[in-house]
Amino acid sequence: MPILSKSKLLSYRQCTKRLWLEVHRPALANVDPGTVQRQTDGSSVGDVARQVYDPEGQRILVDVRTEGARGALSRSLSLLNEEGPLL
């Protein structure tokens, strides 16, 4: 199952064929270094936000990068029944 991201949503809004190609034929993508840097910066901003809003690391992080889409969704659904914000 492909990971749903902001980039993929934007690709879909621009052109459904573009999204299909990104998911099914990623080797055809012509990714410039600027795009890669912006994605890296976006991940860094997320890390900083977690440090700012959860400095003690007491919240639960549901990370699709480590758990996979299905695992993250399953864990999120089970956590929604518990108290506390999801990061």
Buried (B, 14 or more C-beta within 10 A) or exposed (E): EEEEEEBBEEBBEEEEEBBEBBEEEEEEEEEEEEEEEEBEEEEEEEEEEBEEEBEEEEEBEBEBEEBEEEEBBEBBEEBEEEEEEEB
